[in-house]
């Protein structure tokens, strides 16, 4: 049974309800500011690992080695702006593409971890 701690409830609201991507250090600041107790980094990482194991969230490792957590566990890709750090969901990953991978290789897909790196519209304009 999963214990519903105040920290876990705040994480669920942040990641699942708001559908925002967060770095662990940003989550720690928000949790400690919104709860009456000081949460340690170890507790945060343990809770994130439990939530990921239970399929509640997923982690994404970016090209700079940073890990971001996402409450959207449906198969989807991400676009990462290498200048401003914006991470956007790409929900239009073609179902046919995943179906072809399943049938061609006989695999079951449990997680899609595709990160497209580039520059968002605003940063691309600034680079011109």
Rosetta blueprint (number, residue, H / E / L):
1 X L
2 X L
3 X L
4 X L
5 X L
6 X H
7 X H
8 X H
9 X H
10 X H
11 X H
12 X H
13 X H
14 X H
15 X H
16 X H
17 X H
18 X L
19 X L
20 X L
21 X L
22 X E
23 X E
24 X H
25 X H
26 X H
27 X H
28 X H
29 X H
30 X H
31 X H
32 X H
33 X H
34 X H
35 X L
36 X L
37 X L
38 X L
39 X L
40 X L
41 X H
42 X H
43 X H
44 X H
45 X H
46 X H
47 X H
48 X H
49 X H
50 X H
51 X H
52 X H
53 X H
54 X L
55 X L
56 X L
57 X L
58 X E
59 X E
60 X E
61 X E
62 X L
63 X L
64 X L
65 X L
66 X L
67 X E
68 X E
69 X E
70 X E
71 X L
72 X L
73 X L
74 X L
75 X L
76 X L
77 X E
78 X E
79 X E
80 X E
81 X E
82 X L
83 X L
84 X L
85 X L
86 X L
87 X E
88 X E
89 X E
90 X E
91 X L
92 X L
93 X L
94 X L
95 X H
96 X H
97 X H
98 X H
99 X H
100 X H
101 X H
102 X H
103 X H
104 X H
105 X H
106 X L
107 X L
108 X L
109 X L
110 X L
111 X L
112 X L
113 X L
114 X L
115 X E
116 X E
117 X E
118 X E
119 X L
120 X L
121 X H
122 X H
123 X H
124 X H
125 X H
126 X H
127 X H
128 X L
